[in-house]
Amino acid sequence: MMISPLHQTALTTPNAIAIEDGQDTYSYSTLSTMVSNLAMSLQTQGLQRGDIVGCLSHNNLEMICLYWACIDSGWVFLPLSPRLSNQQINQLIGTYQVTWLWTDNPSRYIDISGAQGLNLSLCIQANTSPTAVKVSPHIASNIILTSGSSGTPKAALHCLLNHLASAQGAASYIPVRASDAWLLSLPLFHIGGLAILHRCTLAGARIVLRNVALSLAEQLQHSTISHVSLVPTQALQILTQQPNALTQVKALLLGGGMIEPQLIDSLNALNINAYTSYGMTEMSSQITTAKANLAGHHGRPLPARQLKLIDGVIWVKGECLFLGYLTPQGISLPVDDQGWFCTQDKGQLNDKGQLIISGRVDNMFICGGENVHPEQLEAVLMTHPNVAQAIVFAMPDPIFGHLPAAIIDYVDEHNTEQVNAQLSELIAQKLARFMRPRHYFSWPKQVVSSGIKAPRKLIIAAVQQPRA
């Protein structure tokens, strides 16, 4: 048993600011009291140890309090994207036996069945002392749905120890101090968002909630933010709109997609301290980290992580490794007899032991006897100024077996045929000519992503559907 990290920080630095929400701030002492009161309130509503508590919400104070209340009480926190349909929510509730549900949009309760709705009322009490609530760091504490590139999510189950080991290892490379403030720019239903909660809480640092009335660039300019996590498209957008918005940030952590050399050049020109990482939900966020670099490597494993390559495929293990996937049959942890987990990512180590990612094993296809890694083509396609996103996949061909095809999210959808010709020439110049896409499709706007990564398989399936 150990004291909950939230309550421990509240006991150590009670007056430090834990949450900044618009014009309001909440100290760690206040947050600790609110969480304790919420846990008692929810217990009276019938929650029992081990219950799965769904949370269908945007990032907010209530969601953070609910997470820590789950830690205190032994409930399993399941954050869900508000972009999921009611039908998807109902399927998830049935599949994973979700007992309770809270949403910041009460109208959704009408069409959601199978889980009992929760009433969250936060109670702020003045002049109360934090309580040293003891928790077990080894029991299941949360589920993160990891759809990744697939359309069918897997439920990755973590314990508190996984997250604490991840946060401590991450801080060894990107320090977080009590005076720092991290913008919660990633959703809490994503492992990167949840990781920010633990990093800040362990350091006694401030978590700054997104102000939806402002753009990211505007909020970065108007707030004293020291740390921010962004996907490359967010960083590019900020540099386009307000290039000076990131200059006061002590650490910019990039993840969730390909990082173009132009982005790194732009960040270096502004002396922005940017980092890149290789991570995954199953390893509780970051595995390796490095300063953003043009060599394309993601650094070495952080503390509490181990990494090795077998036939060019990355295997990992360590204290950050999740408890397993929750399935209708129970918990499944797919590791070998020595505890190694296969990531299905291909990579290589340079002469300094730094990791370079090649792509996904299950995305590779063979064209005329040659191995084609779609991620390699996508990285080149995205260097074109009129390409916001790109996905390359295999189309069957009677002669070559498969031929590359590309799905393009055009910045400007005028003259796409001319752009496609330029893209084919770009591939031929940078890579082997046979790798150029033979077909181009426009990005299917009807496919809605519920995470920060594009749902690869759903997007490919959408363009392959016969047209009515």
N, C-alpha and C positions, 0 to 999 in steps of 0.2 A: 504494500500500500504506500501511497505518497499523497502529499497535499496537492490538490488540483493546481496546475500552473497559474490559473487566473487568480485564485485566492492567495497563493504564495506571493505573487507580485503585489497584490493588494496589501498584504501584511508588510512587505518589505518597503514598497514605495506607494503608500496609499493615496497621495495627492497627485501622482503623475497622471497625465491625461491618457486615457485608454482609447476613447472614441471621439472623433470630431465628426459631427453630423450637421452640416450646414452651419448655422450660427450657434448651435449647442455643442457643449463638450461634456464628457463624463469621465470622472477620475476612475482609477482602478478600484478604489474603495467603494465608490458609488456603483460601479458595474458589478462588483462582487456581491454587494447587497441585493441588487436587482436580480441577479441570477439565483441567489439563494431563495429569495421570495418567490420567484417564478417556479423554481423546482417544487417548493411546498404547495404552491397553487395547483400545479399540474398533477401532483400526487393525489390531491383531493378530487381531481377529475377522473381518477381511476387508473392512471398509468402504473405499470408494474415493471420491475427490473427485466431487461431483455427485450422489451417491446420496441418495435421499429416505429420511429416517428418521422413521417414524411413532412417535408417543408417546401412548399411550392411558393417561392417568393423571389423578388429581387433582393440584392444586398441591402440590409437595413439593420437597425439596432435590435429589433425584435428577433431577427434571424440569428444574430450573434449571441444574444442572451439564451435563445433556445438551444443552441449548440452546447454552450457551457453548462446549461441545466441538464442536458443529456449526459454530459461527462460526469457531473455530480451524482446523478441518480442511476447510472447504469443502463440508460436507454440508448438505442442505436439511432443516430441522426442520419436521415436520408434526404439531402437537399436535391430538389428537382427543378429543372429549368421551367420558367413560366411560359416558354415558347412551346412546350409539349402540349399536344391537344388533350382534351378531356378523355378521349378514347385511349390515348397512350397512357395517361395517368391511371385510368381504371385497369388497364392491362398490367402495369407495374405493381399496383396495389395487390392484384390477385396473384401475380407470379411470386412476389417476395413477401407476401403475407404482412403487408403494412397495416399496423393496427390503428394508428392515429395519423391525422393530417392537419397541418396548419397552413393557411395561405393568406397572403396580404391582399388578396382579392376575393372577399367572401362570396361574391356572386358565383364563383366557380364551384362552390359546394353543391349547388343545385344539380349539376350533371356529373358529380363524382360520387361513386358509391364504393362500399366495401371497407372504408376506413372512417373512424369516428372523428368529427371535427373538433378541434381544440380551441379554447378561448385563451388568448394571450393578453394579459393586462400587466404591464410593467409598473411596478411600485417603487418609487424613489423615496427613500427614507433618509432624513438628515441625521447627522451625528450618530451613525451606527458603525460599529466596528466590523471589519471583515471576519469571516469564520474560516477556520482552518479545516475545510472539508477534505477528507481523505478519500481517495479513489484508487481503483485498481488499474494500473496502466496496461495490463495485459489482456483485458477483456475487450470484446468488439465494441467500438465506440461510434463508428460511422461507416456509411456505404457511399462510395462515389461511383456513379454509372460511367463506365468508360466505353463509349461507342467508338471513339477513335475514328478510323476510316470506314468502319462497318456501319450498317444500318441497324444492327441488333445490339443493344447495349449489354455489357457484362457488369455485374454488381461486385465491385472490388471492396472487400471488407478490411477495415483497418482497426488497429488499437491505438490508444493514446501514445504508447511507447514508439510506434512507427513514426508518428508525426514529430515527437520530441527529438528523436534521433535525426530525422531529416532536418529540422530547424537548426539544431546545434551544428550539424555538419555544414549546412549552408552558410551559417554565420562565421565559420572559420575562413571562408573565402570572401564573402560579402558581409562585413561587420554591420551589426545593427545595435545602436546605443539608445539609452533612455531618452536622449534629446532628439532622436530621429522620428520621422513621420513617414509612413508607407501608405501610398494611395491604393485603396482597394479597388483597382481597376479591372480585376478579373472576378468572375462570378464565384460564389462560394460552392456552387455545385461542380466546379472544376477544381482539380487537385491544387492548381497553382493559386487559386483564391484562398482555399482553406490553409495552405502553407503560410500565407501572409499572416493569418490570425495567430499561428503558433510562433512564428519568428518574432512578431511584435510583442506578444504576451511574455515570452521568455526574457526579452530585453527590457520590458517596461516601456516600450515605445508606443507611439500614437498611431492608431489606425484611422485614416481619413476616408470617409465614405464618399462615393461619387455624388457630385451635385449635378443631377440630370438637367438642370436649367442652364448649365454651362457646357461647352465642349471640353474635351480633355485638355486641349491646349489652353483654354481660358482658365480652367481650374488650376492647372499647373502654374500659371502665371500669377493667380490671385492667392494661392495658398503656399505656406512654407512646407513643401513636400521634399523630403530628402531621398526617398526610394520610390521607384515605380516599376511595375511589371507590365510589359506590353507585348503584344504580338507584332511582328514586323509591319503589317499593314497599318496598325495604329501609329507606330513610330513614323512611318513614311507620311501619313496624313498630317501629323503634328508638324513635321519638318516642312511640309508644303504650306500649311496655314500660318504657323507661328514658329519659325525656326529657332527663336530664342527661348521658347517655353521650357526647354529641357536643360538649358545651360546652368541652372542653379541646382539641378538634381545631383546628389552624390553618387547614386548608383541606378542605372537603368538596366533591368534584366529582361532580355529578349528571349522569347520562346514561342512554341506553337506553330512554327512554319519555317519555310526556307528564308534565309537571310541573304539578301542580295549584296554584292560587293559595293554597289552605289550607296546603299544605306550605311554601311560601315564607313565608307569614305566621308559621307556627310556628317556622321557623328564624330569622327576623328577631327574633321575640319573645325568643328565647334567645341572641341576638347570635352566632349561628353563622355563620362566614365561608363561605358556600356559593357555588358557581360552577355555571353551566350551560354546556353546549357543544353545538355541532353538529359531528359527526364521522362518519367512515365507515371501514370496513376498507381500502378502496382508497386512502385518503389517510393511512393509518398512524395513525389515531385522530383527535385533535382537528383541526378546521379553523378554527372560530371559538370564542371563549370570552368569557364575561361574568360579572359578579356576578349571582347569581340575582335576578330582578326580576319585578315584576308586569306590566311592559309586554310581556313575552313575547318579548323579543329575545335572541339568543345572541351578541351582540357582533360584532366585526370579525375578519377573517382574521388569524391569527397569522403571525409571520415564516416564510418559506419556503413560504407558501401564497398562491395568487391565487384570486379568486372573482369571477364575473360572472353576470348574469342575462340570459337570452335568452328572450323571451316568457314571463317569469315562472318559467323553469326554471333551476336552479342548475348552473353549469359551474365546474369547478375544475382547477387544475394547480399544479405546483411540485415542489420537491425531495422532498416527502413522497409524491408520486404513485407508486403501485406499478408494478412491472415489467409487469404484465398478468395475465390469467387463464391458468392452466395448463389446457390441453385435450388430448385424445388426439392432436390434430393439431399441437400445439406451443403456444407462448405467443401469446396474443391480447391486444393493448392497444387497446381501442376509443376512440381519441382523434381529434379532427379534425386538419387539416393544420397547425394551430398548437399542437398538444399539449394542447388542452382536453378534459377528460373530463366527459361529461354524467352528473350524479348521479341523474337521474329524480326529484329532489325539487323541489317547487314552493316558491318563497319570494318575499319582497320585502324591500327595504331601507327603513328609516325615514329621516327627514330627517337623522339623524346617521350614516348609512351602516351601521347595525347590522342584522343579519340576523334576519328573522322567517320561520319555517317554516310553510308552508301545508299541506303533505301530499305524498303520492306521486302522480306523474303517472298511474301504472298502477293506482291505487286509485280514482281519480275516476270517477264515473258520472253519467249524465244522467237526471233525473226530471222528466217533464213539461216538457222544454225547459230545465230549470235544472241547472247544474253542482252536484254534491254531492261534497264532500270528506269522506270518512269520518272522518279524523282530527279534524275540527272537531266532529263529533257525539260522537265518543269522548271528547273532552276534557270536554264537558258531562256526559255520562253518568257519568263517573268522579268528578264532584263529589258524587254521591249517596253517603251513608255506607255503603250496602249493596252497593256495586259495587267489587270489587277490580280487575277488568280488564274491558275492553269492546272488541269488534271490530264495526264496522259494515260491511255489504257490500250489494251490489245483488241484489235478487230480480226476475226478469223479470215484467213486468206488461203485459197487452195494451193497456191504455189509456194509461198513463204511460211505457211503455218499461221503466222500472225503478222499484222502490220500495225504500226503505231497510229493512234488517233488522238486528237487533242480537244479538250473542252475548254473554251476560253471565256473568261469574264472580261469583256472589253471595257476599257475606261470610256471610250467613245465608240458607239456602235455604227458610225458612218464608215463607209469604205472598208468593210471587214474583209472583202476578198483581197484587196491590196495589202492589208495587214497580214493576212494569212500567207500570202506570197513572201512577204518580208520575213515572217516567222520561219518558213521552210528554208529560206536562204540562210537565216541566222543559225539554225541547227546544222545545216550543211557546213557552215564556216567553223563552228565551234566543236562539233562532234562528227562522227562518221555520217556520210550522206544517207546511208540506208536507214538511219534513225529518224529522218524527218517525218513528221506526221503526214499520212496520206489523206486524212479526213479531218475537217475542223467542224466543231459544233459550238453553238452559242451556249453560254451558261444557262441552265434551266432555272428560271426565277421562281418556279413553283415549289422548289425544294427548299424547305426552311431548316436551317441549322439550329440545333438546340444547345450547341457548345461553341467553343472558340475555334474549333477545327471544322473544315468543311466535311460533311458526311460523304466520303469518297464513293462508296458503293451505291448509295442512293442517287447521287448525281450521275454516275455512269449508267445506272439502270434507267434514269429518266430520259437520257438522250437516245437510249437503245429502244425505247418503247415505240411501237408502230404508230405513225401519225394517223389521226382520224380523218 
